[in-house]
Structure formats: C-alpha cells, structure tokens
Amino acid sequence: MVIKKKEAKVKEPKSKEVLIGVVSNYFEHVGVAAIKLKNSLKKGDKIKVVGGNVEFEQVVDSMQIQHKVVSEAKKGDEIGIKLNEKVRKDYKIFKK
C-alpha cells in the first residue's frame, strides 16, 4: 500500500524584495550608513534593512554621494543614508 503525502504549498511573498546594497560603514554619531549599491535607489523608495538581530523598514528621505544631496543613485555608487536604527557593516539593504 502506497500512501501519498500532500505537498505543502509555499506562499509567494506579496512583494519581491531586491538586494540593492550592503552597509560598508556606519557613523553612529550621526546615524548614517554608507552603502555600496548593487542596484539603483531613488528618494521615496521603501527599503528593508536586515542583519544580526536587526530587521526594519523605512522610506529613503534623502541620500548623499560625496556629501552632495542626490535624488537617485545607480549601481556601483556609494551613498550615505540616515537610518532609523543602528546598523553594522555587512548588513543587507533590500528594496521593497
């Protein structure tokens, strides 16, 4: 007698998260993370920060490249973003 088991259905996430960068440095005294981008990012995009015991989401209010405010950045740029929580080097940044 052969008993077939039902396969559990895996739910797809509602929104696909795309890895856009990794924290390369964090400046605690100003709450700013330096992020090396692997994908583009714009002001107003919603991001998710994941690493260690930290996981939070926020909207990109502003970002800088070489201390100049920009509204968008492309793959390969290193940007600075003020974050709502403390992060560490190598934390991953996803775009929601």
N, C-alpha and C positions, 0 to 999 in steps of 0.2 A: 504494500500500500504506500503510495507516494502522497505526501502532504505538501501542498504548495502554500508558501507564505506570501502574504500581501506585502508588496514593497511600499515603504513609506514614501509619500510624496514630499519632495523638498520644495519649500516655498521660495520663490524668487524674491529678492529684495525689491521693494517698491521703486527705489531709485538706484541706479548703478553708481557706485562710488568709484571715482577715478583717482589713482595716486598722482598727485601733482608735485610733490616735493618732499624733502627731508630736512629737518632742522639741522643746520650746520653750527649754530651758536645761539646762545640765549643770554641776553643782557638783563639780568634780574633787576638792577636799579631803575630801569625804565620800562620793564615788562615787554621787551621787543625781542622777537625771534628772527634770526637770519635764516632764510630758507632758500635752498638751491632748487630751482624749478625743473621738473621733468615734463611739465605740460604748462599750458598758458593759464593765466589767472587774471580776473578783472575785479575792479572795485564793485561791490554789491554781491559777489559770488558767496555762496554759503560753503564753509569749509568744516571738516571734521578733523580733529587732532587726536592721534592715538599713539600711546607709548607708555610702558610701565603700567602703573595703575591709573593712568590718566586717559580719559576719553571725554571730549566735549566738542560742541559745535558752536560756531559763531559766524557772523557775516563780516566780510572784509570791508571795513570802513575806510581804510586808507592804507597805502603801501608806498615804500620808497625804494629807489635804486640809487646808490651812491649819494644819499641824503637829499635826493630830489623827489618830490611827490609825483607819482605816476598813477594813471587810471587803469592801466593794464600792463602786464609783463608776459614775456614769451618764454618758451622752453630754453633753458640754459642761463637765464637771468638769475642773479642772486638778489633777493628782495628782503626788506625788513618790514615786519608786520607787528603791530601791537596786539598782544593776545590777552584774553581774559584770565588765563590761569598760567601758572609756572610750568614750563616745559624743559626738556633736556635735549642734548644733542642726539641725533638719530631718531627722534620721534617722527612719525609719518603724518603727512598732511594730505587729506583727500578732499576732492571737490564733490559736493552733493548734487 
